[in-house]
Amino acid sequence: MLLLVLLAGALLVAAILTFIALGPGNPVPWLLTASLIAIPVLMRRSENRRFAVWKDEYSVGIDSLDNDHKKLLTLINHLQTAVHYQTGEEFEKEALDEVVAYTRYHFEREEKMMQEAGYADLEAHKEVHREMIAKVEELILDYEKRGHEALEDVALYLKNWLVNHINGTDQEYSSLLKQKGMS
């Protein structure tokens, strides 16, 4: 981020100096000005590709769980923002704690709903959740050792795991919960 600010500052100075030295009739100052405008646009495009985005195909058809999944993606996005903008240890830890806490809450709620519906593969699903939490705890320890550079691994793991889990094992309980009238 600092490099980007320095680059933009250098381009701004160069644009002003070339306008003064070469005049507005010369294309060079205009190209530098266009570069200044293009950089933020290109950065926003690249940032948007990095963030987790909810897609209708992720829906399990249970509003409360879909809302949990959307919130988890939002929290993962906050974590990815901390990675991208290097917001500092306090914000990073807060974002990480928030996504882990909400993940635990969601797992408890999802497991309770599956139990109430009599979902046959509940224990296997719980084990998948336990394995995920164990992996996240490992990644958190790595973050505590290595600092900011390890946070990208955590965010990427969470994003990939959540999307794969929703599209895989979460889809398996969907029809039973809907059949039982759960929302």
C-alpha positions, -999 to +999 in steps of 0.1 A: +000+000+000+028+024+009+044+016-025+012+025-042+010+058-024+046+067-032+039+058-069+008+080-070+027+108-054+056+105-078+031+105-108+013+136-094+046+155-091+057+144-125+024+154-140+025+189-125+062+194-135+055+183-171+025+205-174+047+234-162+077+224-184+060+212-215+026+229-214-009+215-218-004+210-256+021+182-250+007+146-246+031+136-218+014+155-189-019+141-200-006+106-201+007+110-165-027+124-154-045+095-171-022+071-152-031+088-119-068+082-127-063+046-139-044+034-109-073+035-084-097+020-109-073-009-116-067-014-079-104-016-072-108-042-099-080-064-085-094-060-050-128-071-061-113-104-074-098-112-041-129-109-020-154-137-013-187-130-030-220-147-022-235-165-051-271-179-053-257-213-060-243-214-025-278-213-010-288-243+011-324-231+010-326-224+047-327-186+053-311-186+087-281-207+075-278-188+042-277-156+062-250-171+084-230-181+054-233-146+039-222-131+072-192-155+073-182-144+038-185-108+049-163-115+079-138-132+057-138-101+035-130-080+065-100-103+072-089-101+036-091-063+039-068-065+069-044-086+047-046-063+017-043-030+035-020-041+063-043-025+088-022-033+118-022-061+144-052-048+164-075-048+134-061-081+122-067-098+155-102-083+158-111-095+123-097-129+129-114-133+163-147-122+149-147-147+120-136-176+143-162-167+169-190-165+143-179-197+127-182-215+160-216-200+166-227-210+131-215-246+135-234-249+168-266-236+152-263-257+121-255-289+142-285-282+164-308-278+134-295-311+119-300-329+153-335-316+156-342-328+120-327-362+127-300-358+101-283-393+098-248-380+090-247-355+119-216-370+136-196-370+103-206-334+097-196-325+133-162-341+127-157-320+095-165-289+116-140-300+144-113-306+118-118-272+103-116-255+137-084-275+145-069-263+112-079-227+119-063-229+153-031-242+137-032-212+113-038-188+142-007-202+160+013-196+128-001-161+126+010-155+162+045-166+152+050-151+118+026-121+121+009-104+092+024-125+064+006-156+078-028-139+078-032-143+040-030-181+045-057-179+071-080-158+050-075-179+019-081-212+038-113-198+054-126-186+021-119-218+002-130-240+030-163-222+035-172-222-002-163-259-006-182-268+025-213-250+015-213-265-019-205-300-006-215-313+028-240-285+036-260-292+005-265-328+017-286-318+047-306-291+029-335-311+016-341-328+050-341-295+069-365-279+043-387-310+045-389-305+083-400-269+077-368-253+091-358-219+080 
